Amino acid sequence: MPKKNNRQPTMGDRIDTLESQFGAMQITLASVVEQLKEMSRKMDLQGSNHNASPASN
């Protein structure tokens, strides 16, 4: 990557950076959600129903 002469990043640069960070966060969140769903399924199978309210989806 070519070195920039200590110039301030442009709005486009910032948006690109934010978009890539946000994309990575979305991927991470998606995997966390999948793990939570899997845990929830396992708990349902075990019949541990401490919480009377149904899990909202």
Rosetta constraint file for C-alpha pairs under 8 A:
AtomPair CA 9 CA 13 HARMONIC 5.61 0.50
AtomPair CA 9 CA 14 HARMONIC 6.44 0.50
AtomPair CA 10 CA 14 HARMONIC 6.34 0.50
AtomPair CA 11 CA 15 HARMONIC 6.10 0.50
AtomPair CA 12 CA 16 HARMONIC 6.09 0.50
AtomPair CA 13 CA 17 HARMONIC 6.23 0.50
AtomPair CA 14 CA 18 HARMONIC 6.09 0.50
AtomPair CA 15 CA 19 HARMONIC 5.94 0.50
AtomPair CA 16 CA 20 HARMONIC 6.25 0.50
AtomPair CA 17 CA 21 HARMONIC 6.18 0.50
AtomPair CA 18 CA 22 HARMONIC 5.86 0.50
AtomPair CA 19 CA 23 HARMONIC 5.96 0.50
AtomPair CA 20 CA 24 HARMONIC 6.29 0.50
AtomPair CA 21 CA 25 HARMONIC 6.22 0.50
AtomPair CA 22 CA 26 HARMONIC 6.10 0.50
AtomPair CA 23 CA 27 HARMONIC 6.37 0.50
AtomPair CA 24 CA 28 HARMONIC 6.24 0.50
AtomPair CA 25 CA 29 HARMONIC 5.96 0.50
AtomPair CA 26 CA 30 HARMONIC 5.98 0.50
AtomPair CA 27 CA 31 HARMONIC 6.34 0.50
AtomPair CA 28 CA 32 HARMONIC 6.23 0.50
AtomPair CA 29 CA 33 HARMONIC 6.05 0.50
AtomPair CA 30 CA 34 HARMONIC 6.21 0.50
AtomPair CA 31 CA 35 HARMONIC 6.20 0.50
AtomPair CA 32 CA 36 HARMONIC 6.17 0.50
AtomPair CA 33 CA 37 HARMONIC 6.13 0.50
AtomPair CA 34 CA 38 HARMONIC 6.18 0.50
AtomPair CA 35 CA 39 HARMONIC 6.15 0.50
AtomPair CA 36 CA 40 HARMONIC 6.01 0.50
AtomPair CA 37 CA 41 HARMONIC 6.12 0.50
AtomPair CA 38 CA 42 HARMONIC 6.26 0.50
AtomPair CA 39 CA 43 HARMONIC 6.15 0.50
AtomPair CA 40 CA 44 HARMONIC 6.12 0.50
AtomPair CA 41 CA 45 HARMONIC 6.21 0.50
AtomPair CA 42 CA 46 HARMONIC 6.29 0.50
AtomPair CA 43 CA 47 HARMONIC 6.38 0.50
AtomPair CA 43 CA 48 HARMONIC 5.94 0.50
AtomPair CA 44 CA 48 HARMONIC 6.35 0.50
AtomPair CA 44 CA 49 HARMONIC 7.25 0.50
